[in-house]
C-alpha cells in the first residue's frame, strides 16, 4: 500500500469540486464543504470514486 499526501490530495479535490461548483454544477459545493471534514481514508475513497488516480499523490 502506498503512502498518499493527504494535504495535496485535499487541496486538489477542493479545487476540483470548487471549480465545478462555479461552472454550473452548484451541488459540487456540498462536496467541497464535505472534503474539508473528511479524514485521510475518506478522502482517498472520494477521490477514487471520482476517478482520480491516487498514484499522482504518492509520497
N, C-alpha and C positions, 0 to 999 in steps of 0.2 A: 504494500500500500504506500502511495506517495504522500509526502507532506505538502499541503496546499497553503499558499499565502492567503489567509482568510481576509486580511485587510485589503489586499489588492483585489481579490475577488468581490468583496463587498462594495468597494468603490466602483468597480466595473459594472456590477449589477445595478447599483444605484443610478449610474449614468445611463445605462441601457434602458431601464424602465422609466427613468425621468424623461429621457428623450422621447420615448414612445408616448408618454402622457401628454407632452406638449405638442405632439404631431398628430393629434386626432384620436388618441386612444386614452381617454381620461381614466378608465378603470385601471390602467397601469400605475396610476398614482398610488393606489392602495398597495400594490406590490412594493413600490418604493418605500412606503412607510413600514411595511412588514419586514423588509430586508434589514432595516436598522435594528430591529429587535431580535433577529434570528441568531442562534448560536452557529458555530462553525459547521456542524453536521447538517443543520437545516439549510444553510446557505449552499452547501455542496449539492444537496438534494434538489433545491430550487434551480440551481444552475444546470444540472443535468437534465431536469425536466424541461428547461428552456432550450436545450440542445447546445449548450455551451461546453466546449472541450476543456475539461479541468487540467489537462496536461499543460495548457498555456499558463497556468498559475502555480505550477510545481516549484518548490524551493530547491 
